[in-house]
Amino acid sequence: MHRALESEDIIYSVLEHVKSSAMDLVNVAMTCSTLAGPALNILWSTQSSLAPLIMCLPQDTWEVAENQTIDLSREPTPIEWERLRMNASRVRRIHINGISSALPPKPHLTLSGRALQRIFEQFPPAILFPNLHALDFEAICNLPGCSSKFLLLRQFMSPNLECLSFDVPGGVQTYEVEQLLGAFPAEAYGLRELIIRTNHCATTFTVPPSFGKLPKLIRLAIEGIDVGLTRQTITNIQPQAQCLQSLTLTLRGTSCDVGGMPFEFHGLWHLCLFGDSLSQSTHFLRQITARQLAYISIGYSEPASPAKITEFMESLSTLCQNFGSLQQIYMIDTSHIQKFEDTIPLPSEVFRPLLKFRRLSSVILVGIGNYNLDDKFINDVAVAWPDIQALRFASRRRASCTVTFSAMMSMASRCRSLHTLHLTLDATRPTTTPRAPDGTEELWPSQTALQKLHLGHTEVLEVSRVPYLLAEVFPTLSDFLWYESFVDSDTDLTMEDALEEAWQQLRVLRNLADDDHDDYDWEWEGISDSEDWM
């Protein structure tokens, strides 16, 4: 054996090249005893369930039921139990989205309640998994009616645990959740990330005071925070303000403004809030300041009035204070819109508070109303956000729009990093282009970043020369989209035909193949951002 293989660092560096293949790792482990340990450590390091622990025992010890659960068919021998314990000691991460490298891909299997109980009777969780650093408890017990197994979670607590996520099952009382949270500082004080999920709208709880004694916590996500007790919740989290970097909360209940100085979160750079109403998020924002905040994501499920949206926009100035920190804003109204509901007109003045934030690189507003913007605002965007990369004013309903195609072209050509733009325009008039000193048409400077353009409910006429100007100024534009759902009248059909014709002309000018254009891209509707909500 080469002397270099006496170094574990070198061994693990070599194994990095084969870790994507479970079979290759198995073959390496069988080569010699020196390589076996490190190869098996990698093989078992990440699991998506406890099923592989049982399935690596002799096949006569277990069986698979029709519901894809694994049960013990006989009692394992002491030697077989020891094999299970050795494999479990190598596990560092257990989470549902993990790829179990110990076995070839198979239908997702879980352990039966009986098998789970027998394993933990033989080995308490903290002893079975001494090197466990990250745990999604749903990967341990995701069977229906696992309320009683909620108590099992406490047995996984250890100072080595750094990342923990779990669901609050139906039937678990609020005090049980708060009691568990209160035990973290003593039993899991090494936690760096904590995610608490609940799908039960009636379940709300507060964070106990002891929660502030987690010195390493940098990411916190909780569903079911009682917004009526916002100040108490913030008070109990605030001792972590120096190190907490990411905070995600689902707010429930009725909010009411209260007095008092806002609490400062010095290290917070990522904030994500979701609630029934936008007012819940606005109420929360008024209770804190975060001078280093770089990313804010807001979602709500009930339509907000222009006044409520204006209040939210204005609250961002109090929240951030440092106008040079905020880089990304994501905001979505997830409510179901009826066909004939009144529109929510949102003039440019509603969004002008955002122009204070000079480092914004991404502004994505989805379905919050009907953006009745004007050319002056669009021109100011190019001045305020010179480094903007993604700008989306996505409306789900038609509304009047006064932004001209000329203003959009001017703004997009000046924002040299802009690669994604979603904006409804008025492209029914001749386009005003820049002029050379001698009066001849000069066009805007070429911008090579723009790749995606969504024109929403834009009206297009040939006189605006949309295809020609887009092809000349944006040579890398490859995705040209619009809303195709408005087919209620002859006017709607005419608009859609005009946009389709503009796309076909652009395709010819750019020599694009038919398959270069996707009829619909879910990313435009914010579907790809769903991970922000836990």
C-alpha positions, 0 to 999 in steps of 0.5 A: 500500500502506498504511504500516501494512504496512511493519511486520512486527508488524502484518502478522503480527497481520493474518495471525493471522486467516487462518492457519487456512486454507491457501488464504487464506494462499496468496491473501494470499501472491499479493497482493504481495511485502510480504505474500508472505514472512510468509504463506509463513512461516506456511504452512510453519511447521509440518509433519507430514512432509517430503512437502510439500517434494517435492509443491510441486515440478513434478508430473513430478518425483515420484510416489506409490507404492501404499504412500503413499510419495513418490519422485522420478521425475526429478532436480530442476533447480537452480532446483527444488532452490532452491525446495525449500530456500527452503520448508524454511528457513521450517519451524520445527516438524516433528512427527507431530501437526502439521497441514501447512498447505502443502497441503490435507488428504490421506492421510498421505504419507511420503518413500521412503528413496531420496527422503530420501537424495537430499534430504540429499545435496543439503542436509545437514539443519542447512543445509536447516532453519536455523530448525527449533526443534521436531522429532519425528524420527518425522515424518522417518523412520517407515518400518520398518527405519530403524535405519540412519537413527538416525544421521541424527538427529545431523545435525539437531542445532543450537543452535537446536533447542529441542524434540526427540523420537525413537524408539529403533529396534530394533537400535540398541545401548545405547551408540549411544543414550548416545553420542547423548545425550552429544553434546547439550550440545555440539551441541544445547545450546539444548534445552528439551524432550527426549522419548526413546521406545522400544517395546522392553522389553529396551532400557534405558540410563542418562543420561550425566554430560554430560547435565547440561550442558543449561542450558535443559532444562525438560522431560525424558521417557525410556522405558527407564530402568534402575531398578537404576541409579536413583541414577546416573541421578538424579546425572546429571540432578540438575545440571538440578534448578534449571530442570527442571520436568517429568520423565517416566520409564518404569522397567524392571528390578529395583529395590532400596533404597539408602542416601544422602541424596535429591537435591533437584529445586528446580524440578520441578512435574510428575512422571510415572512408569510401570513394571511394578511400583509398587515401581519408582516407590516406589524412585525417589521415595525417591531425590529430593525436590521441594518445588515438586511440583504434579502426580504421575502413576503407572502400573504394569502388575502388581497391587500389594498393599495393603502396596506401595500403603501404601509408595507413599502414605507415600513422597509425604510424603518426596518433597514435604515441602512439604504445600502444593504438591501439587495433583494425583495420578493413579494407575492400575493397567493390569493385565488383571484376571481375572474371579475374581481375589482382590480387593485390599482397600484400607481408609481407612488406606492413603489417610490419608497423602494428607490431609496435602496440603491443596491437592489439587484432583484425586485420581484413583485408577483400578483400583489395588484395592477401596476399602473406605473408611468415613464417617470418611475421607470426612468428613475429605476435606471438611476436608483438601481443601476445594478438591477439584475431581475425586475418583475412587476407581475400582475395576474389581471389586466389593467391600464398601463401608461409605461411606454415601450420607449421608456422600457427600452431606455431603462433596460439598456442603461441597466447593464446587468438586467437579465430578467424583466417582467413589465406590462407596457403600452406599445401601440405608438411609434417608439421614440428612439435616441437621435444622433447630433445630425438628427438620424436614429441612433438607437440605444447602446447594445445590452448583452445581459437581458435574456428573459422578457415577459410583456404581461398584458402588453398591447402591441402594434406594428408601428412600435417596431417591437421585434426590430428594436428588441433584436438590435438592442438585446442580442442575447434575448432568448425568452420572450413571453406574455400572458396567454390566458386573456381570450374573453373578447375580440380585443384580447384575441387581437392582443395575443395575435399581435404578441405572437406575431412580434415573437415570430418576427423576433425569432426570424431576426435572431435566427432562433429555433422553434424549441428556443421558446417555451410556451410557459415558464412556471418560474415567472409565476414565482413557483420556483421560490416556494422553498422560501416558505420553509 
